Amino acid sequence: MQKPSFYLIAALVFGFYLCVGQAETIEANNSRCRYEQLSAGHPDGILKRYCGRQIARIMGSEGAAWLERPERATEEGLDQLIDKLQLRPGMKIGDIGAGTGRLSVLMTNRVRPTGQVWAVDIQPEMVAFLKAKASKIGKEHLVVALSSATSPNIPPSTLDLAIMVDVYHELEYPREFLQNLMKSVKPGGQIVFVEYRANDRKVPIKPLHTMTVDQVRKEAEDIGLRFDLADSSLPWQHMIFFRTPDASSK
């Protein structure tokens, strides 16, 4: 049998890598969710759209009083929200965009004595609030970190559950942030979106700071999160539960 020539082998190898490159390009182009730069838009948002929605401006540290208001407990059903997470002692929880840490403290009480809450925020002023609370309840129970625009800065496979309460719609890079958050959650772990309900007249929130379940699902499933359930029984918000892919699904 005649041996294949060097040029034939080289051509076959080149063709193989060309096909692989094309496959990767096609896979990337299958994404439904893309960024668009806007020349004009709603003043409550930044000039950037993702997956068809304009990204909302982040609530600054001057909104700390809003997060700590006493009536928030009943207006947003905070105890009901925590109950629905079904937290257990020993769990490791991520409070993503934790703000002043009001929910972080509530969740810490549910996972003690061996559990841990990672409370992260992109604003140094909010991180200062979080550190003050951690110093009172124990830094081993409440771990505080400064996140970035693209990552929560939590080590890989650390969390059993991550929750974003009225945060996701403000992320400047939602795709990259979610991809990195998925890495911080254990395989098969949960990521929970809590978002003010869009198109509900009973919800006294600016429209750009609200989302529909369908919009959240479209964006989360686009990067590979697996939808579990949506619960809209809180006074103002949806809770949308997803799971990260487990080892058996890879």
C-alpha positions in Angstrom: 0.0 0.0 0.0 1.3 3.4 -0.9 2.0 5.7 2.1 0.2 9.0 2.1 2.4 12.0 1.2 3.4 14.6 3.7 1.3 17.2 1.8 -1.8 15.0 2.0 -1.3 14.5 5.8 -0.8 18.3 6.2 -4.0 19.0 4.2 -6.0 16.6 6.3 -4.7 18.1 9.6 -5.4 21.6 8.4 -8.9 20.6 7.3 -9.6 19.1 10.7 -8.7 22.3 12.6 -10.6 24.4 10.2 -13.7 22.3 10.9 -13.2 22.6 14.6 -12.8 26.4 14.3 -15.9 26.6 12.3 -17.9 24.6 14.8 -16.7 26.9 17.7 -17.8 29.9 15.7 -21.2 28.4 14.9 -21.7 27.5 18.6 -20.8 31.1 19.7 -23.2 32.5 17.1 -26.0 30.4 18.4 -26.3 32.6 21.5 -29.6 34.5 21.5 -28.4 37.1 23.9 -26.1 39.9 22.6 -25.0 43.3 23.7 -26.0 46.5 21.8 -24.6 49.9 22.3 -27.3 52.6 22.4 -27.1 56.2 21.1 -30.0 57.1 23.3 -32.2 55.4 25.9 -34.3 55.6 29.0 -32.5 57.9 31.6 -32.9 55.2 34.3 -30.6 53.0 32.4 -27.1 52.9 30.9 -26.6 53.2 27.1 -26.3 49.5 26.7 -28.9 46.8 25.9 -28.6 43.0 26.5 -30.9 40.4 25.1 -33.4 43.1 24.1 -33.5 45.0 27.4 -31.8 48.2 28.4 -29.6 47.6 31.5 -30.6 49.7 34.5 -28.4 52.1 36.3 -27.0 50.7 39.6 -28.5 51.9 42.8 -25.7 53.7 44.6 -24.7 53.6 48.2 -27.0 56.6 48.8 -29.8 54.0 48.6 -28.6 52.2 51.7 -31.5 53.7 53.8 -34.0 52.2 51.3 -32.5 48.7 51.9 -32.6 49.1 55.6 -36.1 50.6 56.0 -38.1 48.8 58.6 -41.2 48.4 56.3 -39.1 46.4 53.8 -39.6 43.3 55.9 -43.4 43.3 55.1 -43.3 45.1 51.8 -41.0 42.5 50.3 -41.7 39.6 52.5 -38.1 39.0 53.6 -38.8 36.1 56.0 -41.0 34.5 53.4 -38.2 34.9 50.8 -35.7 33.3 53.1 -38.1 30.4 54.0 -38.4 29.6 50.2 -34.7 29.1 49.9 -34.9 26.1 52.3 -31.5 26.9 53.8 -29.9 24.3 56.2 -27.1 24.5 58.7 -23.8 23.9 57.0 -24.7 25.4 53.6 -22.5 27.9 51.9 -24.5 30.7 50.4 -23.6 33.6 48.1 -25.4 36.9 48.6 -24.5 38.6 45.3 -24.9 42.3 45.3 -25.5 42.1 49.0 -25.8 45.9 49.6 -26.0 46.6 53.3 -26.2 42.9 54.1 -29.7 42.8 55.5 -30.4 39.5 53.8 -26.9 38.2 54.4 -27.5 38.4 58.2 -30.9 36.6 57.9 -29.3 33.9 55.8 -26.3 33.5 58.2 -28.7 32.8 61.0 -30.2 29.9 59.0 -26.9 28.2 58.1 -25.1 28.5 61.4 -23.1 27.1 63.2 -21.1 25.4 60.4 -22.4 27.3 57.4 -21.2 30.4 55.7 -22.5 33.3 53.7 -20.4 35.1 51.1 -21.6 38.7 50.9 -20.2 40.5 47.8 -20.8 43.9 46.3 -19.2 46.0 43.6 -19.4 49.2 45.6 -16.7 49.8 48.2 -19.2 51.8 50.3 -21.5 48.8 50.5 -18.6 46.5 51.3 -17.9 48.8 54.3 -21.5 48.2 55.5 -21.0 44.5 55.1 -17.7 44.4 57.0 -19.2 46.3 59.9 -21.9 43.6 60.1 -19.4 40.8 59.7 -17.4 42.1 62.6 -20.4 41.8 64.8 -21.7 38.3 63.8 -18.3 36.7 63.0 -16.1 36.9 59.9 -16.0 33.1 59.8 -19.8 33.1 59.3 -20.1 36.2 57.0 -17.3 36.4 54.4 -17.1 39.8 52.7 -15.6 40.5 49.3 -15.5 43.2 46.6 -16.9 41.9 43.3 -16.1 43.2 39.9 -18.3 44.1 36.9 -17.7 40.6 35.4 -17.1 38.3 38.4 -18.3 37.8 42.0 -14.7 37.0 43.0 -15.7 33.8 44.9 -13.5 30.7 44.5 -14.7 27.9 42.2 -17.2 25.3 43.4 -17.6 27.1 46.8 -21.4 27.8 47.0 -24.4 25.5 47.4 -26.7 28.4 46.4 -26.2 31.9 45.1 -28.9 34.5 45.2 -29.3 37.9 43.6 -32.0 40.1 45.1 -33.0 43.0 42.8 -29.4 42.9 41.4 -29.3 41.1 38.1 -31.0 43.8 36.0 -28.2 46.3 37.0 -25.3 44.1 36.0 -23.2 45.9 33.3 -21.9 42.6 31.9 -24.7 40.1 32.8 -23.4 37.4 30.5 -19.8 37.3 31.8 -20.9 37.8 35.4 -23.3 34.9 35.2 -20.7 32.7 33.6 -18.3 33.4 36.4 -21.0 33.0 39.1 -21.8 29.5 37.7 -18.1 28.6 38.3 -18.4 29.7 41.9 -21.5 27.5 42.5 -21.0 23.7 42.9 -22.2 21.5 40.0 -25.9 21.0 40.4 -26.1 23.9 42.9 -28.8 26.6 42.7 -28.7 30.2 41.4 -31.8 32.2 42.4 -32.9 35.5 40.8 -35.2 37.7 42.8 -36.6 40.5 40.6 -39.4 43.0 40.9 -42.3 41.9 38.8 -42.6 43.8 35.5 -46.0 45.0 34.3 -47.6 44.7 37.8 -49.3 48.0 38.9 -49.0 46.9 42.6 -45.2 47.1 42.4 -44.0 50.7 43.0 -40.7 50.3 41.2 -39.4 52.0 38.1 -39.9 49.8 35.0 -36.3 49.4 34.1 -35.7 47.9 37.5 -38.3 45.2 36.9 -38.1 42.0 34.9 -40.4 39.3 33.6 -39.9 35.6 34.3 -39.6 35.0 30.6 -36.8 37.5 30.2 -34.8 36.1 33.1 -35.2 32.6 31.7 -34.1 33.6 28.3 -30.9 35.2 29.6 -30.1 32.5 32.2 -30.8 29.5 29.9 -28.7 31.1 27.1 -25.6 30.5 29.2 -26.5 27.0 30.2 -28.4 27.4 33.5 -31.2 24.9 34.0 -34.6 26.3 35.0 -36.2 24.7 38.1 -39.2 26.9 38.9 -40.6 30.4 39.2 -42.5 31.6 42.3 -44.4 34.9 42.2 -46.0 34.7 45.7 -43.8 37.4 47.3 -45.6 40.8 47.6 -43.5 42.5 44.9 -41.1 40.1 43.4 -40.6 36.9 41.4 -38.2 34.2 42.6 -36.7 32.3 39.7 -34.7 29.1 40.6 -32.1 27.6 38.3 -29.4 24.9 38.7 -25.9 24.8 37.4 -25.1 21.8 35.1 -24.0 18.8 37.2 -21.2 16.4 36.2 -23.7 13.9 34.6 -24.9 16.6 32.1 -21.5 17.6 30.8 
